[in-house]
């Protein structure tokens, strides 16, 4: 076999049409061997003799796409010094573009003998671990163009590749649960008719099913256990894992773009699947443990701000390079449109505390590729000072956990919620305005993959996670949920009607709020997980979207609920007054003859809200006026934007209330949404009312009135 010196950059395996360049970083290694594996499991080892700045490299003519490979690292095994080199462990390439196989759990994939964590384990891991794959980078993108949907026009749909597609009756069996299924006409039609503009995919980076879960007969279904930051997860490919997963993912992105749908990836750059000091050695740990991970003062152990056993070392230039190279790769080569960063506060921990000015954010800010896509932070982690909602840099948007909590509190009847609810409804200026951000920095959501589904939010006071095998200890215990009078399943008609009304309240509130709305997959069908609020390990019909059923396995209810959700999304999309790009001013717009403020707040009696009204402990109702003739931001050509005006009436109190239509804010109004009705008010059937009229809103309901511009 010919072995040429090759190049130290780019890292990973780079095929050029005639052969492949291999390059891998390890400062800890004394010697690194490239291992080429054939289909029979035989291994050819090539020592990487060339070294530049701790990058070992070689070029091998004739090595083609589909070739499986790994690395063996010779060097010190001294856990007390943070060094864990062990040549008996076949290691994945951190830059592998594709990964083949799965881990076969056993003592072989650990660098220590069970029971003796400070001794070296010399059992060969090669027959039991995954392998890296050389891929062909060439792909015909045709005339693919990113949709580049502006944030104020964005509706995000969080989905799991498998969970979204497993049960759709129109999909052939061989496509269910795959990247290809995402672009089946039935799936695309559903997303486009629903009004979705961006598909936020739960982790599709190659991940590992935890040893503990596999022994329990479970899996890491959600996928927040990454081992390959460049490789699409191979189990989601319908036709192979020797690079086919890359082609299939690219094809899916191309088709989604053709449908006008952006692709946002939920990415996990805060930790890896190797866990704590008792975890397996699959890649980073064996290559250069101390360069990749945050270690404690006793270097045998790992700093853990993620709750997973380890945290990546965010002050290491090699970790930062890895993350930035990965992000650029997914944008430039895979054509994705943005990222949602899991536990993003960990990325800001350059030292110990969360630092908004850490190196990672500096790198993103100046990067000409990454800085131009959608960047969404999950603005917390489990470490000290980790809750950082509102504190990310100006170019970032955030999952607004305070929006979720406040909206849930309002509709379940918590006192002293009204003032904060007003802030969340109007874009959370208290969180984002002081650093120059706009309402669109707030990614609004009521539910997501983590926690109760929308149906369960109104059906359970307590989590039911027994199936996860942790005696119901896992998952959040304080969910701000309310079961509406009965825990779990019930045949009580009054309870079921209230639950449906509450779900309509949540969806309507989400779509009427300033900011960017995010739906969780299956909520449009009232999907239930039977009270499990931490279904990360449940790969079954419990977590899959039930396309042909709805609440309580009632197809009629599910379809009615889908129609209401769709109508609310399109009401938002059709009216710019609900998706403003600037915060409200609370005064009339200059340069117009309209004397009305851009927003106004009223009591149910039709009087303007006073400070006493806002602070009243039991106040749970108000009317909001949105002036469609006072939108301050211009259109794309500098033109003024005009829209209809709306009155939003919220009655979150436990009894019915009469609402007076405010005078001097419009004579004629039409009811366009009424969550007290099972159909939510189809277009054109709502009653017409006049200023000064009284409308009766039943307990816990929401009504929207519209006045033409």
N, C-alpha and C positions, 0 to 999 in steps of 0.2 A: 504494500500500500504506500502510495506517495503521500508524504507529509511536507507541506510547504509552511513557511513562517506565518503567513497570514497577517491579520491586522487586529489591533486591540479594540477597535471600534468599528461597527456597533457591537455591543454586547449581545450574547445569545448566538443562535445558529442562523447565518444569513446565506441563503441560497442565491446564486447569481446566474444560474442557467448552465454552468459547467461543473460546479462543485459547491462546497459549503465552507464558510468561515465560522470557526467556533471561538468564542471569547467569553471568559468567566472571571469575575473578581474574587480574590481571596487574599487578604493580608496575613491570615493566620497560617496558611498552608506552607509546607516545605516542598510539596510536590503535588501536582494535580494530574490525574489521568482521565482522558476522554474515553468513555466506554460505548462502543457501537454494538447494538444487540440485533441478532437476526430473529426470524420468526420461531426458530426452535429454542431460543433462550441462550444460545451461545454468545459469548462476549469477546469482542476484539478491543484491546486496550491500547491507547495511543497517548504517550506522555506529552503534555503541553509544555514544551521547553522554553518557548519564547515568553518573556515577561516584560510588560510595560506598566509601571505604576500599579503593581500588584494585579494586573490583568494578564492571565495566562491565555495564549491564543495559538491557533494553527489553522491552516487552510488545507482541506482534503479534496483533491479533484475527484470527480465522479460520485460524490455522496449526494444522493438525490432526495427530493421530497418524499416523505413517508418513512425515512430512516429513523428508527428509535435510538435514543442515546441517553446517557447520564454521566455523572462525574463521580470519581472517587478521590477523596482528599486525604493526603498523608500529612500529618502534623501532630502537634501536641494534644493529648487528651488530658486536660487538667481542669476539671469543673470548678475547682476552688479559685482558679484564675479566669474563669469564663471561657476557657478553650475546650472545644468538644469535637476535634477532628477525629475521624474514625474511617479508615479506608474500606472497612467491610460494609459500609452503608452506601448504596447507590443513590446519588442525590439528583434531584430535579434541577434543571437549569432555571434560575430565577427569571430569565428572559425567554423561556420556552414559549413559542407561539401556539403550540398545541401540546396536549398531554394525553397519553394513551393509558388505558386501564384504570384500575382502582386499587386501593390499599387492601391487602389481605392481612388482617390484623393478627399479630403474634409477637412474641418477644424479639423476633428477628429485626423488626423495624425500629427498635429502641436501641440507643447507644449504651445502655447499661443493662446488666442482668437484673431481672425483677427481684426486688428485695435488697439490692446493693447499688444504689444510685450513684455512688462515686467511683465504681469500677467500670472498666470498658467491656462492652459486649462484642465479641468477635464473630457472631453469627452473621452470615451474609444475608443482606436484605433484598438483593436483586430479584429473587423469584416472588417476592411478596409486596413490592412497591410499584408505583407508577413510573412511567418513563416519558422523557421529553421526545418531541417529534420535530424533525425538519419539515418545514412547510414551504409550499410554493407561494410567493407573495403576489403573484400576478392574478388579476381578476378584472373582468370586463364590467366596469361600473356604468358603461353606457353614458347617458346624459344625466346621471344622478346629481341632484342638487339638494343641499340641506334646505328644509322648509324655512328655517330661521324665523319661526313664529315669534312675534314680540310677546313679552311677558303679559301685557294687558289683554292679549287675545288668547292666552294659553289656558287650557284646561288639562290638568295632569291626571292620568289614570295609572295608579300603582298596581302592578300585576306580577304574578309569578308565572314563568314560562309554562311550567307543567300544570299548575293549578288552574290557569285560565283556560287551557285547551283540552284537558283530559276527558271531559264529559260532553263536549259539544256533539250533538247527534249527527251533524253533517260531515264531521271529519272522519276520514278512513283511519282504521286502527293503527296503521304504521306511522301516521303523522302525529298522533295524540302525544302531547307532552314535549313537543320539539320546537326548535326555532322555525322550522318550515310551517308548523301549524299556526304560528302567529300571523302568517300572511295568507292563510286560506281565505277565499272570498267571504265565507260566513263570518269569520272573525273580523276582517276588515270592515265589512258592512256594519256589524254591530258597533264597532268603535266610531266609525264616521257618523252613523245615525245618532249615536249618543252625544256627539259633539266633542269628542276627545281630540285634542291636538298634539298631545305628547304621551307616549307610553313609557312609564318609568318602571324598568324591569328590576325586580329583586335580583340578587347577585347572580351574574352569569360568568364571572371569573371562575376558573377551575377551583372547586372546593372539595373538602374531604368530609366523609361521614365519620364522626367521632367514634373511637374504639368503644367507649362506654355505651353509646347509643346502639351501635351495631349488636353488641352482646345482649342488649335488652330487646332486640327485634325492632328497633326504631331507626330513623335516619336523621341527618341534619337537613331537613326538608327546605328550610329557608335559604341555606347556603352561606350564612355569615361565618365562613370558616375557610378562608381563601388560602390556597397554596400556590396558585399560578396567576400572576397579575397581568399577563399578556394573553392567556389562553382561554378561549370560550369553553365553558363547562362541557365535557365530552358526553355526558349522559343525556343532554338535550339535543344531540344530533341524531337524525333519523337514519343516517346511512354510513356511519363509520367514525373512528376516532384517530385516524392517521392523517389528519389535516382536513378531513371532510367537514368537521365542525366549524372550521374557519370559513370555508366556502358557504356553508349553509347559513351561518350568522350574517355574512355579508349580503347574501341574497335576501334575507329577511329585512335587513336595513333598507336595501334598495327598494323593495316592494312597499314597505311602510312609508318611505319618502314619496313614492309615487302616489300614495293615498293622502299625502299632506300631513302625515303623522311623524313627529320627531321621536327619536329614541334617546332616552336618558337612562344611564346605568347607575344602579345602586352599588357603590364601590366601598370596599372594606380595606383601606390602607392603614388601619390603626393597629392590626395584629395579624398573625398568621395561624394556620392550623396546627403548628407544632406545639402549642400549649406551653405549660410551665416546665420546670426542671424534670418532671416525670413524663413529659410528652414524647412523641416519636421524633426521630431524626429523618426528615424527608428532603430537606433542601438547605435553607438558610442556616439552621443550627450547625450543620456539619461543614458548611462552607466557611463561615466566619461568624460565629455566635456573637462575639462582642461588638462587631461592626453593625449588625442588623438589629439587635435587641437592647432594650433598656434593662440593665442588670442592677441589682441592689448592691449595697456596700459589700455584702458577701456575694461574690460573683457567681456562686452556684445557682442563685435564685433570680427571678425575673420581676421587674416592676410591672404591676398590672393595674392599669386604669380603665380596662375594657371589660373586666369580668370574665375573660377567656383564658387567662393564664400568662399572657405576655403582651407587651406593647412594643411596637417598632421604635427605634431610636431616632427621633426626629431631628437631632442635631448632627447625625452622621451624614456626610456628603454622599455616601454611597446609597443610603436609604432615600435621601432626597432625590438623587439622580434616578433611582429605580422608579419612584412614584411619578416623577415628571416625564420620564421616558414612556412609562406605561400610559399616562393620560394622553400624551401626544400621539402614541400609537393608535389608541382607540379612536381618536379624532381623525387623524390623517389616513390611516390604513383601513379602519373599520367604519368610518364615516358616522360615528355617533354624534349626538347633538348636545350632550351635557352629562353631568354627573351629580348624583346625590351622595354625599360623603357620610358614611355611617360613623357615628360617634366622633364627629369632627373636632370636638374639643381636644381629643387626644393628639390630633395633628398640630395643635397649637402649643403642645407641651414640649418646648425646646429644652427646658430644664425640668422644673417640677410644676410650677404654676401654669395656668393657661395664659398664653401671651398672644394677644392679637397681632403683634408685630413679629411673630416668629419667622424663621427663614422660609418655611413652607409657603406662607402667604406672600412673602416678598417674591419668591420664585413664580408663583402663579400670576401675580400682578404684572410682572414684566414679560411673561411668556407670550409671544405673538400668536400662538395657536390656542393654548388652553384658556387664556384670558378672554377669548371671544365666544366661548360656548356657555351654556347655562351651568352655573355653579350653585348647588344647593347644599347647605350644611344641615346635618342633624346636630343642633348646637349644644350638645351635652355629652358627657361620658360618666363613668361611675366613680371617677377619682375626686379628690378634694377640690372644691371650687369648680366642678365640671359643668354646672348648669349655666350656660352662656347665651341664652336667648336674647337677641338684640345687640350682641357684642361682636359680631363678625364684621370684616372689612366691608367698605361701601359697595364693592362690585359683587358681593355675595348675596344670595337670598337664603332664607332659613325656614326650616320646618318650624312653624310658630306653635310651640307647645302651650303657650299661654292662651292662644286663640282656642285650641282644643279644650282646655280646662274650663275656660270662662263660658264658652257656649254650652258645654255639658252642664255646668253649674246653673246657668240661667234656666234651662229647660227642666232641670230636676227640682227646681224650687229653692235653691240656696239663697239666703238673705244677703243683702248688700252686694249685689252682683251687677246692678244696672249700669253704674258709671263705668266699670271696667268693660262691660259688654259693649257699651257705646264706642269705646276706643278700639276694641277688636273688630267691630262691625265696619269701622271707617278706616281700617288699614294699619292700626297700631302705631300711631304717630309717636306715642311715648317711647316706643322701642327703636324706631328707625329714623325719625326726622332729624334728630340732633347731629347725626353724622352724614347728612346729605342724601340719605336713601329715600326712596319713594314707597308708597303703599305696596308696590309690587315686590318689595323685599320680603313680604310676608307670604309664605306658602301656607295657606289656610287648610286645615283638615279637621274633621271630627273623629274619624277612624283611620287606621292604617293597618298594615300587616301585624303590628305589635299591639296586642290588646284585643278587646272585644270587637266583633263585627258590629255593624250598625243595628242589626236585628238583636244581637245579644246585649248591646248597650241598654236597650229598653226592656230586656227580659230577665236580667240577672242582677242581683245585688252582690253576689259573691262568685268568684271564679270557680271553675270546676275542671281542674287540671290533673285529676288523678291518673288519666291515661299516660301522662308524661313520665310516670315512674318515680316522682319525687314527693309523694305523699301530699300533693297540692301545695307544696312550699314554694314552687317556682311561680313566676309571673307576678305582675303588679297586684297588690291587694286593695289599693285605693284607686278605684277606676272611675269615680264620679258617675257611676251608673245608677239607674233606678228601674226596678222591675215592673213598675206601674200597678203593683198590687198583688202580684203572684210571682213566685220564683220559678223560672223556667217554663216548661210547657204547661198550657192551661186551655180549657175549653170555655172559660168565662168570656162571654162576648164583649162585655164592657171593657175588660182588661185588654183584649185583643184590639178593639177599636182604638183605645188610648195609645197602645203601642204603635199602631200604624200612624196615628196622628203625630206622635212624637218623632217617628222616623221622617215623616214629611216635614216637620219643623226643622229638623237638623239639616236635611238636604236643601230646603228652601233658604235657611239662614246662610249656609255655606255659599250658595250661588248668588245671594244678594249682598255679600260682604265684599268690601274693597280688598284687593290683594289677588293672589293666584289660587284658585280652588284645586284641591286634589281629592279624587275619589279613590276608594279602595275597591279592588276588583270583587265583583259579586255583590256589593252593597246595592247595586241597582236591581238585584233580584231578591233582596232581603235575605242574603245568605246567612246561615247560622253555623257556628262551631260548637253548639250545645254547651255554651258557657266556658269553653276553653279559651283563655285569653293569652296563651303563650304556646301556640300550636307549632312551634319551630321544628318539632320532631315528628309531626303527624303527616305522613305522605299517604293520604287516603281520601275518600269522599268527604271526610270531615272538613278538609281544607280546600277541596276542589270546587270550582264554580258550578253550581247546579243549573245548567242552562234550561232544562225543561221542567223545573219546579221552582217554587218560591217559598214564602214563609209557611212553615208547617207542611211542606210538600204539597202546597196548593198552587197549581199552575196559574189559575186565574188571578190570585193575589200577586204572584210574582210578575205577571205581565202588566197588571195595573200599576204595580210599583215601578216597573221599568218605564212605563209611559210617563209617569209623573216625574221621575228623575230626568228623563230626556227633555221634557218640557221645561224644567227649571234650568237645565244647562243652556238650552237655546234661548230662553228669555234673557239670560245673562249675555250670551254671545251677540244677541241682536240689539242690545242697548248699552251704549258706552257709559251711561250714567252709573252703571254697576261696576265698571272696570276702569276707573279713572287712574291716570298716571301721576296725578299730584294729589296731595292731601287737601281736604276741604279747608276753606278759609273762614267759614262762619260769617260771611258778609256778602252783600251783592257783588256781582262781577263788574269791574270797572269797564267803562266804554259801552255799556248796554243801557237800554231803557227799562230793564227789568229791575224793580226795586226789591225783589225777594232775595234772600240769602241763598247761597248754594246748598245749604243744609239747615234744617231747623228741627227742634225737638219739642214734642208736645206731650202733655199728660193725656190719659184717656178722655178727660173732659174737654180736650181741645185747647187748653191753655199752654203757653210756653213753659217749659221746664224751668224750675228755680233750683238753687243750690239745695234747698231743703228737700225738694222732690228727688234729686239725685241721691241724697244721702239717707233717705228713709229706709229703714232696715227691711221693711216688707214690700218695698216697691218692686214690682215684677212686670210692669206693663208700661209701654210708651208707644208713641207714634213718631216716625221719622219722615221728614219731607226731603226728597232729593230733587233738586231743581235742574231739569234737563237743559234749561236755557242759560245755565251759569257754569258750564264746563270750561275751566280756565286754560287747559292745555290745547294747543292747536292740532289740526290734522297734519298728515304727512307733507302737505304742500303749504302749510301755514294757514289753512282755512279754519274758520270757527267751526266747532263741533256742536250741533244741536241734537237734542234728544227729547223724548217725552219726559214728563215729570211723574214722580211716583210717591205714594204714601205707603210706608211700611208700618203695619200695626202688629205689635207683639203683645200677646197676652200669655205670659208664663205663670200666671197665678192659678191657684187650684179651683177657682170658680169663674163663671161667666162674667163678662164686663161689657158695658156699653161704651163704645168709642164714638166721640163726636168728631165729624169731619172738620178740620180747622177752617175757619173763615179767612178770607184774604189770601188764600194760597191756591185758588182755582175753584171754578164754579161746578164743573161737571167731572165726575170720576166714574171709572168702571172697575169693578172687581175682576182681577185677572188671576189671582191665586187665593185660595182659601183652603188651608190645610185641614179644616174641620170636615171637608168633603172627601169622600174616598177617592174621587177622581181628581181632586185638587183644583177643579174648575177648568174644564176644557175651553179652548179659545172661543170667544163669542157668546158664551152662555152666562157670563157673570152679570149680576145686577148692576144697574147704574144708580149712582147716588149724587147728592149735591152738597155743597158747603153747608155746614150746620146740621146735616142729617146725623142720626145716631145709628151705628151699626152694632149688632150684638155679636161679640166674639165668644165662643164657648171656651171653657177652661183649656189652657195649654194649646193655643192655636195661633196661627199667623195669617194675616190677610194683607194682600198687596193690591193697591188701587193705582190705576194708570190714567193720566191725563195727556191727550195728544199735544205735541209741541205747537 
